[in-house]
């Protein structure tokens, strides 16, 4: 979290992490499409010749709070390819929350596991405690064949502490629900650590309600398990 008192702006950094081709960039593109024009900035993407994200995407969403302090939410993705570990570690610096985008295909189970362990290592390398970093998990590509079943994902959600979302990011399904869930967990952690309500008059319920309103988020069956 960063606070610019001159600009009266508080910035929250959220990172989308996961294996290559799991749908991290697609999530950000979907959010960019779904959010109103007055609530979003320009989506910047750096790509390689094979159309895979090389560095990161930056998607600033800006919301005005009742306190007069502007809340800016910056969304980043990291490159999933194994060779870009240093870049992933750099992008994770100062992250206030993480959405781990997993691939639902059974063939990608190992890749999901490797990426998750890589995320935990990079968090520790940045001086962040994985156990205290707000995290949500999204299983994307629910429209493909040979995927992990809903029953399996529900059982996984019950075993873990993190909310699990189901998504088809190419259709925009489950995308906003994942983002809202991550914002809720991240804001709760920031409130605990920094007392945003007392310091800046940012009432958590009011901020999150305004975020939901501007994102047009509604409860759906793709919500957390």
Biotite code that builds the C-alpha atoms (Angstrom):
import biotite.structure as struc

atoms = struc.array([
    struc.Atom([0.000, 0.000, 0.000], chain_id="A", res_id=1, res_name="UNK", atom_name="CA", element="C"),
    struc.Atom([1.194, 3.504, -0.832], chain_id="A", res_id=2, res_name="UNK", atom_name="CA", element="C"),
    struc.Atom([-0.261, 6.841, 0.251], chain_id="A", res_id=3, res_name="UNK", atom_name="CA", element="C"),
    struc.Atom([0.360, 10.061, -1.682], chain_id="A", res_id=4, res_name="UNK", atom_name="CA", element="C"),
    struc.Atom([-0.765, 12.832, 0.659], chain_id="A", res_id=5, res_name="UNK", atom_name="CA", element="C"),
    struc.Atom([-0.192, 15.540, -1.939], chain_id="A", res_id=6, res_name="UNK", atom_name="CA", element="C"),
    struc.Atom([-2.493, 13.854, -4.434], chain_id="A", res_id=7, res_name="UNK", atom_name="CA", element="C"),
    struc.Atom([-4.726, 12.548, -1.611], chain_id="A", res_id=8, res_name="UNK", atom_name="CA", element="C"),
    struc.Atom([-4.485, 9.093, -3.088], chain_id="A", res_id=9, res_name="UNK", atom_name="CA", element="C"),
    struc.Atom([-4.098, 5.620, -1.603], chain_id="A", res_id=10, res_name="UNK", atom_name="CA", element="C"),
    struc.Atom([-2.867, 2.858, -3.909], chain_id="A", res_id=11, res_name="UNK", atom_name="CA", element="C"),
    struc.Atom([-3.499, -0.843, -3.416], chain_id="A", res_id=12, res_name="UNK", atom_name="CA", element="C"),
    struc.Atom([-1.447, -3.325, -5.435], chain_id="A", res_id=13, res_name="UNK", atom_name="CA", element="C"),
    struc.Atom([-2.985, -6.663, -6.427], chain_id="A", res_id=14, res_name="UNK", atom_name="CA", element="C"),
    struc.Atom([-1.076, -9.304, -8.375], chain_id="A", res_id=15, res_name="UNK", atom_name="CA", element="C"),
    struc.Atom([-2.456, -12.092, -10.558], chain_id="A", res_id=16, res_name="UNK", atom_name="CA", element="C"),
    struc.Atom([-0.120, -15.073, -10.302], chain_id="A", res_id=17, res_name="UNK", atom_name="CA", element="C"),
    struc.Atom([-0.162, -18.555, -11.823], chain_id="A", res_id=18, res_name="UNK", atom_name="CA", element="C"),
    struc.Atom([1.331, -20.909, -14.395], chain_id="A", res_id=19, res_name="UNK", atom_name="CA", element="C"),
    struc.Atom([1.811, -19.966, -18.027], chain_id="A", res_id=20, res_name="UNK", atom_name="CA", element="C"),
    struc.Atom([-1.403, -19.704, -20.054], chain_id="A", res_id=21, res_name="UNK", atom_name="CA", element="C"),
    struc.Atom([-3.696, -20.151, -17.053], chain_id="A", res_id=22, res_name="UNK", atom_name="CA", element="C"),
    struc.Atom([-5.623, -16.988, -17.924], chain_id="A", res_id=23, res_name="UNK", atom_name="CA", element="C"),
    struc.Atom([-4.006, -14.223, -15.871], chain_id="A", res_id=24, res_name="UNK", atom_name="CA", element="C"),
    struc.Atom([-3.886, -11.733, -18.728], chain_id="A", res_id=25, res_name="UNK", atom_name="CA", element="C"),
    struc.Atom([-7.358, -12.809, -19.865], chain_id="A", res_id=26, res_name="UNK", atom_name="CA", element="C"),
    struc.Atom([-8.690, -11.965, -16.394], chain_id="A", res_id=27, res_name="UNK", atom_name="CA", element="C"),
    struc.Atom([-7.298, -8.437, -16.587], chain_id="A", res_id=28, res_name="UNK", atom_name="CA", element="C"),
    struc.Atom([-8.585, -7.969, -20.109], chain_id="A", res_id=29, res_name="UNK", atom_name="CA", element="C"),
    struc.Atom([-12.038, -9.098, -18.981], chain_id="A", res_id=30, res_name="UNK", atom_name="CA", element="C"),
    struc.Atom([-12.004, -6.719, -16.009], chain_id="A", res_id=31, res_name="UNK", atom_name="CA", element="C"),
    struc.Atom([-10.994, -3.907, -18.330], chain_id="A", res_id=32, res_name="UNK", atom_name="CA", element="C"),
    struc.Atom([-13.927, -4.709, -20.615], chain_id="A", res_id=33, res_name="UNK", atom_name="CA", element="C"),
    struc.Atom([-16.462, -4.971, -17.790], chain_id="A", res_id=34, res_name="UNK", atom_name="CA", element="C"),
    struc.Atom([-15.534, -1.857, -15.796], chain_id="A", res_id=35, res_name="UNK", atom_name="CA", element="C"),
    struc.Atom([-17.042, 1.531, -16.650], chain_id="A", res_id=36, res_name="UNK", atom_name="CA", element="C"),
    struc.Atom([-14.897, 3.973, -18.607], chain_id="A", res_id=37, res_name="UNK", atom_name="CA", element="C"),
    struc.Atom([-14.682, 6.497, -15.761], chain_id="A", res_id=38, res_name="UNK", atom_name="CA", element="C"),
    struc.Atom([-13.315, 3.870, -13.348], chain_id="A", res_id=39, res_name="UNK", atom_name="CA", element="C"),
    struc.Atom([-10.397, 2.506, -15.321], chain_id="A", res_id=40, res_name="UNK", atom_name="CA", element="C"),
    struc.Atom([-7.126, 3.534, -16.832], chain_id="A", res_id=41, res_name="UNK", atom_name="CA", element="C"),
    struc.Atom([-5.316, 2.212, -19.871], chain_id="A", res_id=42, res_name="UNK", atom_name="CA", element="C"),
    struc.Atom([-4.504, -1.492, -19.962], chain_id="A", res_id=43, res_name="UNK", atom_name="CA", element="C"),
    struc.Atom([-0.841, -1.847, -20.830], chain_id="A", res_id=44, res_name="UNK", atom_name="CA", element="C"),
    struc.Atom([0.490, -5.158, -22.082], chain_id="A", res_id=45, res_name="UNK", atom_name="CA", element="C"),
    struc.Atom([3.964, -6.240, -23.114], chain_id="A", res_id=46, res_name="UNK", atom_name="CA", element="C"),
    struc.Atom([3.994, -9.406, -25.186], chain_id="A", res_id=47, res_name="UNK", atom_name="CA", element="C"),
    struc.Atom([6.511, -11.661, -26.861], chain_id="A", res_id=48, res_name="UNK", atom_name="CA", element="C"),
    struc.Atom([6.286, -12.784, -30.452], chain_id="A", res_id=49, res_name="UNK", atom_name="CA", element="C"),
    struc.Atom([4.350, -15.890, -29.391], chain_id="A", res_id=50, res_name="UNK", atom_name="CA", element="C"),
    struc.Atom([1.664, -13.670, -27.783], chain_id="A", res_id=51, res_name="UNK", atom_name="CA", element="C"),
    struc.Atom([2.472, -14.590, -24.196], chain_id="A", res_id=52, res_name="UNK", atom_name="CA", element="C"),
    struc.Atom([2.748, -11.953, -21.497], chain_id="A", res_id=53, res_name="UNK", atom_name="CA", element="C"),
    struc.Atom([6.423, -11.228, -20.924], chain_id="A", res_id=54, res_name="UNK", atom_name="CA", element="C"),
    struc.Atom([6.472, -8.662, -18.149], chain_id="A", res_id=55, res_name="UNK", atom_name="CA", element="C"),
    struc.Atom([3.250, -7.438, -16.605], chain_id="A", res_id=56, res_name="UNK", atom_name="CA", element="C"),
    struc.Atom([-0.040, -5.722, -17.199], chain_id="A", res_id=57, res_name="UNK", atom_name="CA", element="C"),
    struc.Atom([-1.008, -2.611, -15.281], chain_id="A", res_id=58, res_name="UNK", atom_name="CA", element="C"),
    struc.Atom([-4.668, -1.827, -14.882], chain_id="A", res_id=59, res_name="UNK", atom_name="CA", element="C"),
    struc.Atom([-5.392, 1.091, -12.533], chain_id="A", res_id=60, res_name="UNK", atom_name="CA", element="C"),
    struc.Atom([-8.964, 1.314, -11.275], chain_id="A", res_id=61, res_name="UNK", atom_name="CA", element="C"),
    struc.Atom([-9.746, 4.540, -9.422], chain_id="A", res_id=62, res_name="UNK", atom_name="CA", element="C"),
    struc.Atom([-12.549, 5.076, -6.911], chain_id="A", res_id=63, res_name="UNK", atom_name="CA", element="C"),
    struc.Atom([-13.431, 8.209, -4.943], chain_id="A", res_id=64, res_name="UNK", atom_name="CA", element="C"),
    struc.Atom([-14.216, 7.548, -1.286], chain_id="A", res_id=65, res_name="UNK", atom_name="CA", element="C"),
    struc.Atom([-16.487, 9.618, 0.949], chain_id="A", res_id=66, res_name="UNK", atom_name="CA", element="C"),
    struc.Atom([-13.415, 10.748, 2.878], chain_id="A", res_id=67, res_name="UNK", atom_name="CA", element="C"),
    struc.Atom([-12.162, 12.577, -0.198], chain_id="A", res_id=68, res_name="UNK", atom_name="CA", element="C"),
    struc.Atom([-9.163, 10.269, -0.455], chain_id="A", res_id=69, res_name="UNK", atom_name="CA", element="C"),
    struc.Atom([-8.955, 8.655, -3.866], chain_id="A", res_id=70, res_name="UNK", atom_name="CA", element="C"),
    struc.Atom([-8.451, 4.890, -3.783], chain_id="A", res_id=71, res_name="UNK", atom_name="CA", element="C"),
    struc.Atom([-6.476, 3.533, -6.717], chain_id="A", res_id=72, res_name="UNK", atom_name="CA", element="C"),
    struc.Atom([-6.345, -0.214, -7.332], chain_id="A", res_id=73, res_name="UNK", atom_name="CA", element="C"),
    struc.Atom([-3.504, -1.404, -9.550], chain_id="A", res_id=74, res_name="UNK", atom_name="CA", element="C"),
    struc.Atom([-3.730, -4.879, -11.027], chain_id="A", res_id=75, res_name="UNK", atom_name="CA", element="C"),
    struc.Atom([-0.609, -6.652, -12.260], chain_id="A", res_id=76, res_name="UNK", atom_name="CA", element="C"),
    struc.Atom([0.046, -10.004, -13.850], chain_id="A", res_id=77, res_name="UNK", atom_name="CA", element="C"),
    struc.Atom([3.318, -11.880, -13.819], chain_id="A", res_id=78, res_name="UNK", atom_name="CA", element="C"),
    struc.Atom([4.835, -13.925, -16.660], chain_id="A", res_id=79, res_name="UNK", atom_name="CA", element="C"),
    struc.Atom([4.072, -17.591, -16.117], chain_id="A", res_id=80, res_name="UNK", atom_name="CA", element="C"),
    struc.Atom([7.026, -19.041, -17.998], chain_id="A", res_id=81, res_name="UNK", atom_name="CA", element="C"),
    struc.Atom([9.614, -20.658, -15.720], chain_id="A", res_id=82, res_name="UNK", atom_name="CA", element="C"),
    struc.Atom([12.491, -18.614, -17.146], chain_id="A", res_id=83, res_name="UNK", atom_name="CA", element="C"),
    struc.Atom([10.970, -15.343, -15.891], chain_id="A", res_id=84, res_name="UNK", atom_name="CA", element="C"),
    struc.Atom([11.293, -16.062, -12.158], chain_id="A", res_id=85, res_name="UNK", atom_name="CA", element="C"),
    struc.Atom([13.221, -12.845, -11.460], chain_id="A", res_id=86, res_name="UNK", atom_name="CA", element="C"),
    struc.Atom([10.485, -10.758, -13.074], chain_id="A", res_id=87, res_name="UNK", atom_name="CA", element="C"),
    struc.Atom([7.799, -12.512, -11.038], chain_id="A", res_id=88, res_name="UNK", atom_name="CA", element="C"),
    struc.Atom([9.715, -11.803, -7.849], chain_id="A", res_id=89, res_name="UNK", atom_name="CA", element="C"),
    struc.Atom([10.060, -8.136, -8.804], chain_id="A", res_id=90, res_name="UNK", atom_name="CA", element="C"),
    struc.Atom([6.354, -7.724, -9.580], chain_id="A", res_id=91, res_name="UNK", atom_name="CA", element="C"),
    struc.Atom([5.425, -9.290, -6.225], chain_id="A", res_id=92, res_name="UNK", atom_name="CA", element="C"),
    struc.Atom([7.270, -6.555, -4.309], chain_id="A", res_id=93, res_name="UNK", atom_name="CA", element="C"),
    struc.Atom([4.799, -4.603, -2.197], chain_id="A", res_id=94, res_name="UNK", atom_name="CA", element="C"),
    struc.Atom([1.818, -6.759, -3.162], chain_id="A", res_id=95, res_name="UNK", atom_name="CA", element="C"),
    struc.Atom([-1.217, -6.216, -0.923], chain_id="A", res_id=96, res_name="UNK", atom_name="CA", element="C"),
    struc.Atom([-2.989, -9.315, -2.213], chain_id="A", res_id=97, res_name="UNK", atom_name="CA", element="C"),
    struc.Atom([-2.691, -12.118, -4.752], chain_id="A", res_id=98, res_name="UNK", atom_name="CA", element="C"),
    struc.Atom([-5.146, -13.905, -7.018], chain_id="A", res_id=99, res_name="UNK", atom_name="CA", element="C"),
    struc.Atom([-3.665, -17.272, -7.933], chain_id="A", res_id=100, res_name="UNK", atom_name="CA", element="C"),
    struc.Atom([-5.088, -18.238, -11.323], chain_id="A", res_id=101, res_name="UNK", atom_name="CA", element="C"),
    struc.Atom([-4.990, -22.014, -11.686], chain_id="A", res_id=102, res_name="UNK", atom_name="CA", element="C"),
    struc.Atom([-5.742, -23.996, -14.837], chain_id="A", res_id=103, res_name="UNK", atom_name="CA", element="C"),
    struc.Atom([-8.670, -26.384, -14.297], chain_id="A", res_id=104, res_name="UNK", atom_name="CA", element="C"),
    struc.Atom([-7.356, -28.947, -16.784], chain_id="A", res_id=105, res_name="UNK", atom_name="CA", element="C"),
    struc.Atom([-6.102, -32.127, -15.133], chain_id="A", res_id=106, res_name="UNK", atom_name="CA", element="C"),
    struc.Atom([-3.063, -32.060, -17.403], chain_id="A", res_id=107, res_name="UNK", atom_name="CA", element="C"),
    struc.Atom([-2.012, -28.767, -15.761], chain_id="A", res_id=108, res_name="UNK", atom_name="CA", element="C"),
    struc.Atom([-2.157, -29.963, -12.143], chain_id="A", res_id=109, res_name="UNK", atom_name="CA", element="C"),
    struc.Atom([1.629, -30.197, -11.850], chain_id="A", res_id=110, res_name="UNK", atom_name="CA", element="C"),
    struc.Atom([2.118, -26.771, -13.427], chain_id="A", res_id=111, res_name="UNK", atom_name="CA", element="C"),
    struc.Atom([-0.320, -25.300, -10.888], chain_id="A", res_id=112, res_name="UNK", atom_name="CA", element="C"),
    struc.Atom([1.603, -26.856, -8.015], chain_id="A", res_id=113, res_name="UNK", atom_name="CA", element="C"),
    struc.Atom([4.971, -25.642, -9.291], chain_id="A", res_id=114, res_name="UNK", atom_name="CA", element="C"),
    struc.Atom([3.654, -22.098, -9.770], chain_id="A", res_id=115, res_name="UNK", atom_name="CA", element="C"),
    struc.Atom([2.092, -22.048, -6.297], chain_id="A", res_id=116, res_name="UNK", atom_name="CA", element="C"),
    struc.Atom([5.352, -23.098, -4.641], chain_id="A", res_id=117, res_name="UNK", atom_name="CA", element="C"),
    struc.Atom([7.212, -20.535, -6.768], chain_id="A", res_id=118, res_name="UNK", atom_name="CA", element="C"),
    struc.Atom([4.813, -17.850, -5.548], chain_id="A", res_id=119, res_name="UNK", atom_name="CA", element="C"),
    struc.Atom([5.424, -18.751, -1.912], chain_id="A", res_id=120, res_name="UNK", atom_name="CA", element="C"),
    struc.Atom([9.197, -18.692, -2.425], chain_id="A", res_id=121, res_name="UNK", atom_name="CA", element="C"),
    struc.Atom([9.114, -15.324, -4.158], chain_id="A", res_id=122, res_name="UNK", atom_name="CA", element="C"),
    struc.Atom([6.949, -13.872, -1.402], chain_id="A", res_id=123, res_name="UNK", atom_name="CA", element="C"),
    struc.Atom([9.465, -14.994, 1.208], chain_id="A", res_id=124, res_name="UNK", atom_name="CA", element="C"),
    struc.Atom([12.327, -13.605, -0.898], chain_id="A", res_id=125, res_name="UNK", atom_name="CA", element="C"),
    struc.Atom([10.520, -10.244, -0.809], chain_id="A", res_id=126, res_name="UNK", atom_name="CA", element="C"),
    struc.Atom([10.180, -10.387, 2.965], chain_id="A", res_id=127, res_name="UNK", atom_name="CA", element="C"),
    struc.Atom([6.465, -11.210, 2.807], chain_id="A", res_id=128, res_name="UNK", atom_name="CA", element="C"),
    struc.Atom([4.877, -13.993, 4.826], chain_id="A", res_id=129, res_name="UNK", atom_name="CA", element="C"),
    struc.Atom([2.806, -16.268, 2.532], chain_id="A", res_id=130, res_name="UNK", atom_name="CA", element="C"),
    struc.Atom([0.568, -17.163, 5.478], chain_id="A", res_id=131, res_name="UNK", atom_name="CA", element="C"),
    struc.Atom([-0.300, -13.495, 6.063], chain_id="A", res_id=132, res_name="UNK", atom_name="CA", element="C"),
    struc.Atom([-0.594, -12.341, 2.460], chain_id="A", res_id=133, res_name="UNK", atom_name="CA", element="C"),
    struc.Atom([-4.254, -12.083, 1.357], chain_id="A", res_id=134, res_name="UNK", atom_name="CA", element="C"),
    struc.Atom([-4.882, -14.744, -1.274], chain_id="A", res_id=135, res_name="UNK", atom_name="CA", element="C"),
    struc.Atom([-7.759, -16.056, -3.351], chain_id="A", res_id=136, res_name="UNK", atom_name="CA", element="C"),
    struc.Atom([-7.633, -18.932, -5.809], chain_id="A", res_id=137, res_name="UNK", atom_name="CA", element="C"),
    struc.Atom([-9.414, -19.019, -9.139], chain_id="A", res_id=138, res_name="UNK", atom_name="CA", element="C"),
    struc.Atom([-9.777, -22.189, -11.184], chain_id="A", res_id=139, res_name="UNK", atom_name="CA", element="C"),
    struc.Atom([-10.116, -20.908, -14.726], chain_id="A", res_id=140, res_name="UNK", atom_name="CA", element="C"),
    struc.Atom([-11.092, -22.638, -17.996], chain_id="A", res_id=141, res_name="UNK", atom_name="CA", element="C"),
    struc.Atom([-14.168, -24.364, -16.561], chain_id="A", res_id=142, res_name="UNK", atom_name="CA", element="C"),
    struc.Atom([-15.506, -24.674, -20.111], chain_id="A", res_id=143, res_name="UNK", atom_name="CA", element="C"),
    struc.Atom([-12.801, -27.107, -21.276], chain_id="A", res_id=144, res_name="UNK", atom_name="CA", element="C"),
    struc.Atom([-12.931, -30.923, -21.271], chain_id="A", res_id=145, res_name="UNK", atom_name="CA", element="C"),
    struc.Atom([-11.112, -33.121, -18.742], chain_id="A", res_id=146, res_name="UNK", atom_name="CA", element="C"),
    struc.Atom([-11.095, -30.591, -15.933], chain_id="A", res_id=147, res_name="UNK", atom_name="CA", element="C"),
    struc.Atom([-11.152, -31.031, -12.178], chain_id="A", res_id=148, res_name="UNK", atom_name="CA", element="C"),
    struc.Atom([-14.785, -31.417, -11.140], chain_id="A", res_id=149, res_name="UNK", atom_name="CA", element="C"),
    struc.Atom([-16.820, -29.014, -9.032], chain_id="A", res_id=150, res_name="UNK", atom_name="CA", element="C"),
    struc.Atom([-16.874, -31.649, -6.296], chain_id="A", res_id=151, res_name="UNK", atom_name="CA", element="C"),
    struc.Atom([-13.069, -31.770, -6.292], chain_id="A", res_id=152, res_name="UNK", atom_name="CA", element="C"),
    struc.Atom([-12.771, -27.994, -6.122], chain_id="A", res_id=153, res_name="UNK", atom_name="CA", element="C"),
    struc.Atom([-15.346, -27.763, -3.341], chain_id="A", res_id=154, res_name="UNK", atom_name="CA", element="C"),
    struc.Atom([-13.367, -30.329, -1.343], chain_id="A", res_id=155, res_name="UNK", atom_name="CA", element="C"),
    struc.Atom([-10.165, -28.373, -2.019], chain_id="A", res_id=156, res_name="UNK", atom_name="CA", element="C"),
    struc.Atom([-11.803, -25.175, -0.788], chain_id="A", res_id=157, res_name="UNK", atom_name="CA", element="C"),
    struc.Atom([-12.911, -26.830, 2.439], chain_id="A", res_id=158, res_name="UNK", atom_name="CA", element="C"),
    struc.Atom([-9.374, -28.014, 3.163], chain_id="A", res_id=159, res_name="UNK", atom_name="CA", element="C"),
    struc.Atom([-7.763, -24.626, 2.631], chain_id="A", res_id=160, res_name="UNK", atom_name="CA", element="C"),
    struc.Atom([-8.131, -21.146, 4.098], chain_id="A", res_id=161, res_name="UNK", atom_name="CA", element="C"),
    struc.Atom([-8.450, -19.302, 0.808], chain_id="A", res_id=162, res_name="UNK", atom_name="CA", element="C"),
    struc.Atom([-11.700, -18.718, -1.097], chain_id="A", res_id=163, res_name="UNK", atom_name="CA", element="C"),
    struc.Atom([-11.850, -20.702, -4.339], chain_id="A", res_id=164, res_name="UNK", atom_name="CA", element="C"),
    struc.Atom([-13.570, -19.221, -7.393], chain_id="A", res_id=165, res_name="UNK", atom_name="CA", element="C"),
    struc.Atom([-14.553, -20.902, -10.646], chain_id="A", res_id=166, res_name="UNK", atom_name="CA", element="C"),
    struc.Atom([-14.216, -18.973, -13.861], chain_id="A", res_id=167, res_name="UNK", atom_name="CA", element="C"),
    struc.Atom([-14.315, -18.890, -17.626], chain_id="A", res_id=168, res_name="UNK", atom_name="CA", element="C"),
    struc.Atom([-12.265, -15.740, -18.068], chain_id="A", res_id=169, res_name="UNK", atom_name="CA", element="C"),
    struc.Atom([-12.636, -15.610, -21.861], chain_id="A", res_id=170, res_name="UNK", atom_name="CA", element="C"),
    struc.Atom([-16.372, -15.070, -21.256], chain_id="A", res_id=171, res_name="UNK", atom_name="CA", element="C"),
    struc.Atom([-15.910, -12.821, -18.239], chain_id="A", res_id=172, res_name="UNK", atom_name="CA", element="C"),
    struc.Atom([-17.529, -15.408, -15.980], chain_id="A", res_id=173, res_name="UNK", atom_name="CA", element="C"),
    struc.Atom([-16.244, -15.355, -12.401], chain_id="A", res_id=174, res_name="UNK", atom_name="CA", element="C"),
    struc.Atom([-13.774, -12.557, -13.132], chain_id="A", res_id=175, res_name="UNK", atom_name="CA", element="C"),
    struc.Atom([-15.327, -9.734, -11.122], chain_id="A", res_id=176, res_name="UNK", atom_name="CA", element="C"),
    struc.Atom([-16.241, -12.113, -8.306], chain_id="A", res_id=177, res_name="UNK", atom_name="CA", element="C"),
    struc.Atom([-12.582, -13.081, -8.002], chain_id="A", res_id=178, res_name="UNK", atom_name="CA", element="C"),
    struc.Atom([-11.453, -9.450, -7.970], chain_id="A", res_id=179, res_name="UNK", atom_name="CA", element="C"),
    struc.Atom([-14.052, -8.398, -5.393], chain_id="A", res_id=180, res_name="UNK", atom_name="CA", element="C"),
    struc.Atom([-13.137, -11.343, -3.179], chain_id="A", res_id=181, res_name="UNK", atom_name="CA", element="C"),
    struc.Atom([-9.466, -10.409, -3.360], chain_id="A", res_id=182, res_name="UNK", atom_name="CA", element="C"),
    struc.Atom([-10.194, -6.760, -2.597], chain_id="A", res_id=183, res_name="UNK", atom_name="CA", element="C"),
    struc.Atom([-12.260, -7.721, 0.441], chain_id="A", res_id=184, res_name="UNK", atom_name="CA", element="C"),
    struc.Atom([-9.491, -9.880, 1.902], chain_id="A", res_id=185, res_name="UNK", atom_name="CA", element="C"),
    struc.Atom([-6.772, -7.367, 1.047], chain_id="A", res_id=186, res_name="UNK", atom_name="CA", element="C"),
    struc.Atom([-8.658, -4.408, 2.499], chain_id="A", res_id=187, res_name="UNK", atom_name="CA", element="C"),
    struc.Atom([-9.381, -6.315, 5.713], chain_id="A", res_id=188, res_name="UNK", atom_name="CA", element="C"),
    struc.Atom([-5.659, -6.989, 6.102], chain_id="A", res_id=189, res_name="UNK", atom_name="CA", element="C"),
    struc.Atom([-4.758, -3.357, 5.374], chain_id="A", res_id=190, res_name="UNK", atom_name="CA", element="C"),
    struc.Atom([-7.319, -2.176, 7.920], chain_id="A", res_id=191, res_name="UNK", atom_name="CA", element="C"),
    struc.Atom([-5.836, -4.495, 10.535], chain_id="A", res_id=192, res_name="UNK", atom_name="CA", element="C"),
    struc.Atom([-2.270, -3.386, 9.831], chain_id="A", res_id=193, res_name="UNK", atom_name="CA", element="C"),
    struc.Atom([-2.751, 0.330, 9.162], chain_id="A", res_id=194, res_name="UNK", atom_name="CA", element="C"),
    struc.Atom([-6.094, 1.396, 10.660], chain_id="A", res_id=195, res_name="UNK", atom_name="CA", element="C"),
    struc.Atom([-7.337, 3.047, 7.465], chain_id="A", res_id=196, res_name="UNK", atom_name="CA", element="C"),
    struc.Atom([-10.693, 3.968, 8.971], chain_id="A", res_id=197, res_name="UNK", atom_name="CA", element="C"),
    struc.Atom([-9.163, 5.787, 11.919], chain_id="A", res_id=198, res_name="UNK", atom_name="CA", element="C"),
    struc.Atom([-6.362, 7.465, 9.941], chain_id="A", res_id=199, res_name="UNK", atom_name="CA", element="C"),
    struc.Atom([-8.183, 8.402, 6.747], chain_id="A", res_id=200, res_name="UNK", atom_name="CA", element="C"),
    struc.Atom([-11.884, 7.923, 7.448], chain_id="A", res_id=201, res_name="UNK", atom_name="CA", element="C"),
    struc.Atom([-12.023, 5.043, 4.975], chain_id="A", res_id=202, res_name="UNK", atom_name="CA", element="C"),
    struc.Atom([-14.822, 2.878, 6.355], chain_id="A", res_id=203, res_name="UNK", atom_name="CA", element="C"),
    struc.Atom([-14.228, -0.643, 4.981], chain_id="A", res_id=204, res_name="UNK", atom_name="CA", element="C"),
    struc.Atom([-17.900, -1.382, 4.309], chain_id="A", res_id=205, res_name="UNK", atom_name="CA", element="C"),
    struc.Atom([-18.384, 1.915, 2.471], chain_id="A", res_id=206, res_name="UNK", atom_name="CA", element="C"),
    struc.Atom([-15.252, 1.552, 0.357], chain_id="A", res_id=207, res_name="UNK", atom_name="CA", element="C"),
    struc.Atom([-16.076, -2.009, -0.661], chain_id="A", res_id=208, res_name="UNK", atom_name="CA", element="C"),
    struc.Atom([-19.712, -1.117, -1.361], chain_id="A", res_id=209, res_name="UNK", atom_name="CA", element="C"),
    struc.Atom([-18.548, 1.669, -3.684], chain_id="A", res_id=210, res_name="UNK", atom_name="CA", element="C"),
    struc.Atom([-16.114, -0.687, -5.379], chain_id="A", res_id=211, res_name="UNK", atom_name="CA", element="C"),
    struc.Atom([-18.881, -3.228, -5.971], chain_id="A", res_id=212, res_name="UNK", atom_name="CA", element="C"),
    struc.Atom([-21.171, -0.524, -7.300], chain_id="A", res_id=213, res_name="UNK", atom_name="CA", element="C"),
    struc.Atom([-18.648, 0.790, -9.775], chain_id="A", res_id=214, res_name="UNK", atom_name="CA", element="C"),
    struc.Atom([-17.644, -2.688, -10.875], chain_id="A", res_id=215, res_name="UNK", atom_name="CA", element="C"),
    struc.Atom([-21.280, -3.672, -11.238], chain_id="A", res_id=216, res_name="UNK", atom_name="CA", element="C"),
    struc.Atom([-20.510, -6.834, -9.267], chain_id="A", res_id=217, res_name="UNK", atom_name="CA", element="C"),
    struc.Atom([-23.360, -9.171, -8.378], chain_id="A", res_id=218, res_name="UNK", atom_name="CA", element="C"),
    struc.Atom([-23.521, -12.420, -6.496], chain_id="A", res_id=219, res_name="UNK", atom_name="CA", element="C"),
    struc.Atom([-23.444, -15.423, -8.825], chain_id="A", res_id=220, res_name="UNK", atom_name="CA", element="C"),
    struc.Atom([-22.939, -19.138, -8.658], chain_id="A", res_id=221, res_name="UNK", atom_name="CA", element="C"),
    struc.Atom([-19.300, -18.500, -9.481], chain_id="A", res_id=222, res_name="UNK", atom_name="CA", element="C"),
    struc.Atom([-18.752, -17.076, -5.989], chain_id="A", res_id=223, res_name="UNK", atom_name="CA", element="C"),
    struc.Atom([-16.294, -18.472, -3.469], chain_id="A", res_id=224, res_name="UNK", atom_name="CA", element="C"),
    struc.Atom([-16.603, -22.015, -2.236], chain_id="A", res_id=225, res_name="UNK", atom_name="CA", element="C"),
])
